Amino acid sequence: MRLVSTLTLFLTASVALAQGNTCFSGPAAGAFLGNLQDTVYPGQAIGFAFPLGGTTYTDVHVSDHGFVALSNGGVPTPPASGAFTYTPSLANFGSGGPIIAAMWSDTIGGSATPGAGCYVDSSPTQCRIEWRSVTSFGFPTPEFNLAVTLFPSGQVQFDYGVNVTNNSTFGGVSDNGIVGVFAGGALPASVNLSAGGASASDNTFENFVVANTFDMAVNRLLMLPSNPGWSYVLLGPSGSCGSSANFGQGCGAVVASFYERFATTPSIDLSNTSLQMFNSGTGYVVLPGSAAFVPPSATATNLGLGDDSETTITLSSAFPYPGGSTTSLNVASNGHVSTATNNAAFDYTPTPAEFLAWTNPTWAVWRDFICNASGNVKFEEIAGTAYITWDGVIGYVGTTPGTVTSTFQLQFQLATGNVAFVFQSMDTVSISTFVGGDGYLVGYSGPGASLDGGASDLSALASISLAATDTGALALTNNGQPVIGSAAFGYTINEVPGLIPFAFLFFGTGAFNPGIDLTPIGMPGCASYTTADLASLTAAATGGTATVPFPIPLNNALAGLALTSQAVAFSLVTPLNLISSNGNTANLGF
């Protein structure tokens, strides 16, 4: 009883030193050793001289099977890879040099889960070894995480996530699990570590001899050296796991595309109208048009397009578009023109997702048209404008072609880069019986895979401003997990406009979710997500990205603190010339 009382007092003073946790949230820290099976990895520096059984050691040799061997530059010789690793017998445990077993069992580290494998994080104050996403041999699920942390005082802490167990379909002793420390010499009897207590032997361990009897999952086991022997106690799960989450959405996105999807043929309402796209050099301004239809002349070129086909036309001079120029255009029978082929001639199911995914700038009145190779699609240049006309084309409606036609024209002004869509009579009768083949998609898809800015109502169009290339909304996320003592924690702000390449990060004690609409102050589409009552930081952006280091002190009193944050940057897309990001909440933990 006197020893237990002494242990309790010692824990009160020393437990703050143990920084391990049962959360295993976020990526593991330190060096990634690998994701191999039945392996003992080469020695890694502990970072200090670790005392055990009257000797100090400088290196750890990590096995994927949940144990580490200790040495000084390979002396004594660590265990070999292979059968030793998946045979957690007492004979093996006590057969050679010192071993510390977080939970030596027939685990394998070959999971395909991102980040799975073994890690060592060494520093002058602690050395933490983690096993991430390991499984019991023959059981692909559940995966589990475990860790051991060594301290300069000789203290050892084992941390166990959910589902940690001892099991194996290999049978026999491979079902066993061993937890504890072997310093050298004879092995005493197994103890019940989860019950807490003390041992006079430097070799203190528990042997789980029946599969699935490990009883310390989601817990922390602290072993304190008494030289000789150990005191051991369960600390319980981490009181506060560090976590973070993004919420809401940023504003300031500028897209390079627009479209309207008419889901059925009768829904198209653009007959006898036009749209004009004016090339500003940095994008397009799309307005209701006054362009006139120019009937193809007798000398217009028949492009000879049949069903689901495409061809290339050569222009007399370069046609400039935002972000580039071209001396040729690709014309597809199904109603779209692009700067180069999108390999989509056979695509007769118009959808916004496919349209925006095309990588070459494309102007489209996309439908499952059936063109007549004798002359439905025509091309000619007149006074510096290239005219591409679908002249009385019909749509697919079933086993036989329809009889109602559509006539429309795309006009490309070679000197300016302006483009006009001119609609004559459009088919509002025929209904395709092919699933996904009915209706139209009208619009422009910019270079590269494009962001979806939402559908437009082109018949009620006021104006649309497009960029040369997409710029996403201002976006904030954190780097790493917000745990006490993490020097690497911080924030990243993406899609910072180049107008003034700086971003501001505001911190608060509270969150607004949903956010508060900022339209009244001149930031339409933006919202406030933080009380911003703590502080703010400024960061320069390079290539649209700003990073904000935010190291968390090694102070357990910070556990449980919640920080909300939000970024702001300069932009011309709002009257106030400011845009804001989504919100982020970081709950500090162990």
C-alpha positions in Angstrom: 0.0 0.0 0.0 2.9 2.3 0.8 4.3 1.8 -2.8 0.9 2.5 -4.4 0.6 5.7 -2.4 4.0 6.8 -3.5 3.1 5.9 -7.1 0.0 8.1 -6.9 2.0 11.1 -5.6 4.6 10.6 -8.2 2.0 10.5 -11.0 0.5 13.7 -9.8 3.9 15.4 -10.3 5.0 13.6 -13.5 2.0 12.8 -15.6 2.3 16.1 -17.4 5.6 14.8 -18.9 3.7 12.1 -20.8 2.5 13.6 -24.0 1.3 10.5 -25.8 -2.3 10.2 -26.8 -5.0 7.8 -27.9 -6.4 10.0 -30.6 -4.2 9.2 -33.5 -5.9 12.0 -35.5 -4.1 13.5 -38.5 -0.9 12.3 -40.0 1.8 10.7 -37.8 4.8 12.9 -36.9 8.4 12.0 -37.6 10.1 9.8 -40.1 8.2 7.2 -42.1 10.1 3.9 -41.9 7.9 1.9 -44.3 4.9 -0.2 -44.7 6.5 -3.7 -45.0 5.5 -7.0 -43.4 7.4 -9.1 -41.0 10.2 -6.6 -40.8 12.6 -5.1 -38.3 13.7 -1.7 -39.7 17.3 -0.4 -39.4 18.2 1.5 -36.2 16.9 5.0 -35.7 18.4 7.5 -33.3 16.3 7.9 -30.1 17.5 11.5 -29.6 19.0 11.0 -26.2 20.5 8.2 -24.0 17.6 6.1 -22.9 18.2 4.3 -19.5 17.0 0.8 -19.1 18.2 -1.8 -16.6 21.4 0.0 -15.7 22.4 0.6 -19.3 21.7 3.4 -21.7 20.7 3.0 -25.4 20.9 5.4 -28.3 19.0 3.5 -31.1 15.6 1.8 -31.7 14.9 -0.9 -34.2 11.2 -0.9 -35.0 9.3 -3.9 -36.1 5.9 -3.7 -37.8 4.7 -6.2 -35.2 4.4 -3.7 -32.4 7.8 -3.9 -30.7 11.1 -2.1 -30.7 14.6 -3.4 -29.9 17.2 -1.2 -28.3 20.9 -0.9 -29.1 23.9 1.3 -29.3 24.8 1.4 -33.0 23.6 -2.2 -33.5 25.0 -3.6 -30.3 23.5 -5.9 -29.1 22.3 -7.3 -32.4 18.6 -6.6 -32.9 16.2 -9.4 -34.0 16.1 -10.3 -37.6 13.1 -9.8 -39.9 11.0 -12.8 -40.6 9.6 -15.6 -38.4 10.8 -13.9 -35.1 8.5 -10.9 -35.7 5.3 -12.9 -36.0 6.1 -15.3 -33.1 5.4 -13.4 -29.9 6.5 -16.1 -27.6 8.1 -15.6 -24.2 11.1 -17.5 -25.5 11.6 -14.9 -28.2 10.8 -12.0 -25.9 13.5 -13.0 -23.4 16.1 -14.4 -25.9 18.3 -11.5 -26.7 18.8 -7.8 -26.3 16.3 -5.4 -24.7 12.8 -5.2 -26.2 10.0 -2.8 -25.5 6.7 -4.2 -26.7 3.8 -1.8 -27.1 1.7 -4.8 -28.1 3.8 -7.5 -29.8 1.4 -9.6 -31.8 1.0 -11.0 -35.3 0.2 -7.7 -36.8 1.1 -6.7 -40.3 1.8 -3.2 -41.6 0.9 -3.7 -45.2 -2.4 -1.9 -45.2 -3.2 0.2 -48.3 -4.7 2.9 -46.2 -2.9 6.2 -46.8 -0.3 6.8 -44.1 -0.2 3.2 -43.0 3.1 2.0 -41.6 5.7 2.7 -38.9 7.0 6.1 -37.8 9.7 7.4 -35.5 9.7 10.9 -34.1 12.9 11.7 -32.2 13.8 14.7 -30.2 16.0 15.5 -27.2 12.9 15.3 -24.9 11.0 12.2 -26.2 11.0 9.5 -28.8 7.6 8.4 -30.1 7.2 5.3 -32.3 3.8 4.9 -34.0 2.2 2.0 -35.8 -0.5 3.3 -38.1 -3.4 1.3 -39.7 -2.0 -2.1 -38.8 -4.1 -5.3 -38.8 -4.0 -8.7 -37.3 -2.7 -11.3 -39.7 -5.5 -12.9 -41.7 -8.0 -10.2 -40.6 -8.1 -7.2 -43.0 -10.4 -5.4 -40.5 -10.4 -3.7 -38.1 -7.3 -1.6 -38.5 -5.8 -0.1 -35.4 -3.1 2.3 -34.2 -0.7 2.1 -31.3 2.4 3.9 -30.0 5.2 3.9 -27.5 6.9 7.0 -26.2 10.4 6.9 -24.5 11.5 9.7 -22.2 15.0 10.6 -21.0 14.0 9.7 -17.4 13.4 6.1 -18.5 9.7 6.5 -18.4 7.7 4.6 -21.0 4.2 5.3 -22.2 2.1 3.0 -24.4 -0.9 4.5 -26.3 -3.6 2.4 -27.8 -6.3 3.5 -30.2 -9.6 1.7 -30.9 -9.7 -2.0 -31.9 -6.2 -2.8 -30.7 -6.1 -6.6 -30.1 -4.0 -9.8 -30.4 -5.1 -12.2 -33.1 -3.8 -14.2 -36.0 -5.2 -16.9 -38.4 -1.7 -18.4 -38.4 -2.6 -20.0 -35.1 -0.6 -21.2 -32.1 1.7 -18.7 -30.4 0.9 -16.2 -33.1 -2.4 -15.6 -31.3 -0.5 -14.2 -28.3 0.2 -10.6 -27.4 3.0 -9.3 -25.2 3.1 -5.9 -23.6 5.9 -4.6 -21.5 9.7 -4.3 -21.1 12.5 -6.8 -21.3 15.9 -5.4 -20.1 17.8 -8.7 -20.0 18.1 -11.7 -17.8 15.4 -14.2 -16.6 11.7 -13.5 -17.1 9.4 -13.4 -14.1 5.8 -14.2 -14.2 3.4 -12.2 -16.3 1.5 -9.4 -14.5 -1.8 -7.7 -15.0 -0.8 -4.3 -16.3 -4.3 -2.9 -16.6 -4.8 -3.4 -12.9 -2.0 -1.1 -12.0 0.7 -1.9 -9.5 4.5 -2.4 -9.2 7.1 -5.0 -10.0 10.6 -5.4 -8.6 11.9 -6.8 -11.9 13.3 -4.7 -14.8 11.5 -7.3 -17.0 7.9 -6.4 -16.5 5.3 -7.5 -18.9 1.9 -9.1 -19.5 1.4 -12.1 -21.8 -2.0 -12.4 -23.5 -2.2 -16.1 -24.4 -5.7 -16.2 -25.8 -6.7 -14.4 -29.0 -8.6 -11.1 -28.6 -8.0 -10.8 -24.9 -6.0 -7.6 -25.0 -7.8 -5.2 -22.6 -6.3 -1.8 -22.9 -7.7 -0.4 -26.2 -8.4 3.3 -26.1 -6.2 3.8 -23.1 -2.7 4.9 -22.0 -0.4 2.7 -20.0 2.4 4.6 -18.1 5.4 2.6 -16.8 7.7 4.4 -14.3 11.2 3.0 -13.6 12.0 2.3 -9.9 15.5 1.0 -10.6 15.1 -1.9 -10.3 11.5 -2.6 -11.4 8.6 -0.6 -12.5 5.4 1.0 -11.4 2.6 0.9 -13.9 -0.8 2.5 -14.1 -3.5 3.1 -16.7 -4.0 6.8 -17.4 -7.3 6.4 -19.3 -8.0 7.7 -22.8 -6.7 11.2 -23.7 -8.9 13.7 -22.0 -9.0 16.0 -25.0 -8.2 14.9 -28.5 -7.0 17.6 -30.9 -9.4 18.0 -33.8 -10.2 20.5 -36.5 -12.8 21.1 -39.1 -13.6 23.5 -42.0 -17.2 24.8 -42.3 -19.0 27.2 -44.5 -17.6 28.4 -47.8 -15.4 31.1 -49.1 -16.3 33.7 -51.7 -14.5 35.5 -54.5 -14.5 32.7 -57.0 -14.1 33.8 -60.6 -15.0 31.3 -63.3 -14.0 31.0 -66.9 -17.2 29.3 -68.1 -20.9 29.7 -68.4 -23.7 27.4 -69.5 -27.4 26.7 -69.6 -28.7 23.1 -69.7 -32.0 22.7 -71.4 -33.0 19.2 -70.0 -35.6 18.5 -72.7 -35.9 19.7 -76.3 -39.0 21.8 -75.8 -37.4 23.8 -73.0 -34.9 25.7 -75.2 -36.1 29.3 -75.4 -33.4 30.9 -77.5 -34.9 31.0 -81.0 -34.4 34.3 -82.8 -31.9 35.6 -80.1 -28.2 36.1 -79.9 -25.4 36.2 -77.3 -22.2 38.1 -77.7 -18.9 37.4 -75.9 -16.5 40.3 -75.9 -12.8 39.5 -75.3 -11.3 41.8 -72.7 -7.9 40.2 -72.9 -8.3 38.9 -69.4 -11.6 37.2 -69.9 -15.0 37.6 -71.6 -18.0 39.8 -70.9 -21.1 38.0 -72.1 -24.1 40.1 -73.0 -27.4 39.8 -74.8 -26.5 40.2 -78.5 -27.6 42.1 -81.5 -25.6 40.1 -84.0 -27.3 39.2 -87.2 -27.5 35.8 -88.8 -25.4 35.6 -92.0 -26.9 33.0 -94.3 -24.1 30.7 -95.8 -23.2 31.8 -99.3 -23.0 29.6 -102.3 -19.3 29.4 -101.8 -19.4 28.3 -98.1 -17.5 25.1 -97.4 -19.4 22.0 -96.7 -17.6 20.4 -93.8 -19.0 17.0 -94.7 -19.9 16.1 -91.1 -22.0 13.0 -90.6 -23.4 11.7 -87.3 -21.0 12.0 -84.3 -18.1 13.3 -86.2 -15.6 16.3 -86.2 -13.2 18.0 -88.4 -10.6 20.8 -88.3 -10.8 24.1 -90.2 -7.9 26.5 -90.8 -8.3 30.2 -90.2 -6.7 32.9 -92.3 -5.2 34.5 -89.2 -4.8 33.8 -85.5 -7.9 34.0 -83.4 -7.2 35.3 -79.9 -9.1 34.1 -76.9 -8.4 34.8 -73.2 -5.3 32.8 -72.3 -4.1 32.0 -75.9 -4.7 32.0 -79.6 -5.3 29.5 -82.4 -5.1 29.4 -86.2 -7.5 26.5 -86.4 -10.8 25.4 -84.9 -12.2 21.9 -84.3 -15.9 21.6 -85.3 -18.0 18.7 -84.0 -21.3 17.7 -85.6 -23.1 17.7 -82.2 -22.9 21.5 -82.1 -19.6 22.5 -80.5 -16.4 24.3 -81.6 -13.2 24.2 -79.7 -9.6 25.3 -80.1 -8.5 21.7 -80.4 -10.3 18.4 -80.2 -11.7 17.3 -76.8 -12.2 13.8 -78.2 -15.9 14.3 -77.6 -17.3 13.9 -81.1 -19.1 10.7 -80.1 -20.5 12.2 -76.8 -24.2 12.8 -77.5 -25.4 13.2 -73.9 -24.9 16.8 -73.0 -24.2 17.3 -69.3 -22.5 20.3 -67.5 -20.0 18.0 -65.8 -18.7 16.6 -69.1 -18.7 20.1 -70.7 -16.7 21.7 -67.9 -14.2 18.8 -67.9 -13.2 19.4 -71.5 -9.7 20.7 -71.5 -9.8 23.0 -74.6 -11.8 26.2 -74.8 -15.2 25.3 -76.3 -18.2 27.2 -77.6 -21.3 25.0 -77.7 -24.9 24.5 -78.7 -24.5 20.9 -77.8 -27.2 18.4 -78.7 -27.4 14.9 -80.2 -27.7 16.3 -83.8 -27.8 14.1 -86.9 -26.0 16.0 -89.6 -26.2 15.3 -93.3 -22.8 15.0 -94.8 -24.1 16.6 -98.0 -24.2 20.0 -96.4 -25.8 20.7 -93.0 -22.7 22.2 -91.3 -20.9 24.9 -93.3 -17.9 27.2 -92.9 -16.8 30.4 -94.5 -14.8 33.6 -93.7 -16.2 37.0 -94.6 -14.4 40.3 -93.8 -12.3 38.8 -91.0 -15.1 36.8 -89.3 -15.3 33.0 -89.4 -18.9 31.7 -89.7 -19.8 28.2 -88.7 -23.4 27.4 -89.4 -25.6 24.4 -88.5 -28.1 24.9 -91.3 -31.3 23.0 -90.7 -29.9 20.1 -88.6 -32.2 17.6 -87.0 -32.0 15.9 -83.7 -32.0 12.2 -82.8 -35.5 11.2 -81.6 -35.5 7.4 -81.8 -35.2 4.8 -84.5 -35.7 7.4 -87.2 -34.5 11.0 -87.5 -36.8 13.8 -86.5 -38.3 16.2 -89.0 -38.1 19.5 -87.1 -34.8 21.3 -87.7 -32.5 23.8 -85.9 -30.5 26.6 -87.4 -27.8 28.5 -85.5 -24.4 30.0 -86.1 -21.2 30.7 -84.2 -19.3 33.8 -85.4 -15.6 34.3 -84.6 -14.1 37.7 -85.1 -10.4 37.0 -85.9 -9.0 40.4 -85.0 -10.8 40.9 -81.7 -11.4 37.4 -80.4 -15.1 38.3 -79.9 -17.6 35.5 -80.4 -21.4 35.6 -81.2 -24.0 32.9 -80.8 -26.8 33.6 -83.3 -30.0 31.5 -83.1 -32.6 31.2 -85.8 -35.4 28.7 -85.3 -34.5 26.0 -82.8 -36.2 22.6 -82.5 -38.7 22.8 -79.6 -40.7 19.7 -80.6 -38.5 16.6 -81.0 -37.9 14.5 -77.9 -35.1 12.0 -77.9 -35.9 8.5 -76.7 -32.2 7.9 -75.9 -31.5 8.2 -72.2 -29.4 11.3 -71.6 -29.5 12.4 -75.2 -32.4 14.8 -75.1 -32.2 18.6 -74.7 -29.4 21.1 -75.3 -26.4 22.6 -73.5 -25.5 26.1 -74.6 -22.4 27.9 -73.3 -18.6 28.3 -73.1 -16.1 26.1 -71.3 -12.8 27.8 -70.6 -9.3 26.2 -70.7 -8.6 23.2 -68.6 -11.0 21.5 -66.3 -13.4 24.3 -65.3 -15.1 25.2 -62.1 -18.9 25.1 -62.1 -20.2 28.6 -61.4 -23.8 27.4 -61.7 -26.3 27.5 -64.6 -27.4 30.8 -66.2 -30.7 31.8 -67.7 -29.5 32.9 -71.0 -32.9 34.2 -72.2 -33.0 36.6 -69.3 -29.3 37.4 -69.4 -28.0 40.8 -68.1 -24.3 40.2 -68.2 -21.7 37.6 -67.2 -18.0 38.4 -66.5 -15.6 35.5 -67.1 -11.9 35.2 -66.2 -9.4 33.8 -68.6 -8.9 30.9 -66.2 -10.8 29.8 -63.1 -9.9 31.2 -59.6 -11.5 29.3 -56.7 -13.1 30.9 -53.7 -10.7 32.0 -50.9 -10.0 28.8 -48.9 -8.6 28.2 -45.5 -7.4 24.9 -44.0 -5.1 23.9 -41.2 -1.8 22.0 -41.4 -1.5 19.0 -39.0 -3.5 18.4 -35.9 -3.9 21.0 -33.1 -2.2 19.1 -30.3 -0.4 20.6 -27.3 3.3 21.0 -28.1 3.0 20.8 -31.9 5.6 23.2 -33.4 4.4 22.3 -36.9 0.8 23.3 -36.6 -0.3 26.1 -38.9 -2.8 27.3 -41.5 -2.8 27.5 -45.3 -4.8 30.0 -47.3 -5.4 29.2 -51.0 -6.7 31.1 -54.0 -5.3 34.5 -52.7 -5.8 36.9 -55.7 -2.7 38.5 -57.1 -4.1 42.1 -56.8 -2.3 42.6 -53.5 -0.8 39.3 -52.6 -1.4 39.3 -48.9 -4.0 37.5 -46.7 -5.2 38.3 -43.2 -6.1 35.5 -40.7 -8.5 36.4 -37.9 -9.0 34.3 -34.7 -12.0 34.3 -32.4 -13.4 32.4 -29.4 -16.8 31.8 -31.1 -18.2 30.6 -34.5 -21.1 31.8 -36.6 -22.5 28.7 -38.4 -24.3 29.5 -40.6 -22.3 32.6 -41.3 -23.4 36.2 -41.2 -24.1 37.6 -44.6 -21.6 40.3 -45.5 -23.6 41.7 -48.5 -24.6 44.9 -46.5 -21.0 45.9 -46.1 -20.2 45.4 -49.8 -19.1 41.8 -49.9 -22.0 40.0 -51.7 -21.7 36.2 -51.6 -19.4 36.3 -48.5 -20.1 35.5 -44.9 -18.5 36.0 -41.5 -17.7 32.7 -39.6 -15.7 33.9 -36.6 -16.1 36.4 -33.7 -12.6 37.6 -34.6 -12.2 38.8 -31.0 -8.7 37.4 -30.3 -6.1 38.5 -32.8 -5.1 38.6 -36.4 -2.0 37.6 -38.4 -0.8 38.7 -41.9 0.9 36.5 -44.4 2.3 37.2 -47.9 1.1 34.9 -50.7 3.2 33.3 -53.4 1.4 31.8 -56.3 -1.9 32.3 -54.7 -1.0 30.5 -51.4 -0.1 31.9 -48.0 1.1 29.9 -45.1 0.7 31.0 -41.4 2.7 29.1 -38.8 0.9 28.7 -35.6 3.0 26.6 -33.1 1.1 25.4 -30.1 3.0 25.7 -26.7 3.7 22.6 -24.6 1.2 23.7 -22.0 -1.5 21.2 -20.9 -3.7 24.1 -19.6 -4.5 24.8 -23.3 -6.2 21.5 -23.8 -9.9 22.0 -24.6 -9.4 25.5 -26.0 -11.4 26.1 -29.2 -10.2 28.6 -31.8 -12.2 29.7 -34.8 -10.5 31.4 -37.7 -11.2 32.9 -41.1 -9.1 34.5 -43.8 -9.6 37.7 -45.7 -7.9 38.9 -48.9 -8.0 41.8 -51.4 -10.1 41.3 -54.6 -11.9 43.4 -57.2 -14.9 41.0 -57.3 -16.7 42.8 -54.5 -17.5 46.5 -54.1 -15.5 46.5 -50.8 -12.6 44.9 -52.7 -12.3 42.2 -50.0 -13.2 38.5 -50.0 -13.4 36.0 -47.2 -12.7 32.3 -46.8 -14.6 29.5 -45.1 -14.4 29.1 -41.4 -12.1 26.8 -39.4 -12.4 25.5 -35.9 -9.4 24.0 -34.1 -10.0 22.2 -30.7 -6.6 22.0 -28.9 -5.9 18.6 -27.4 -3.2 16.0 -26.6 
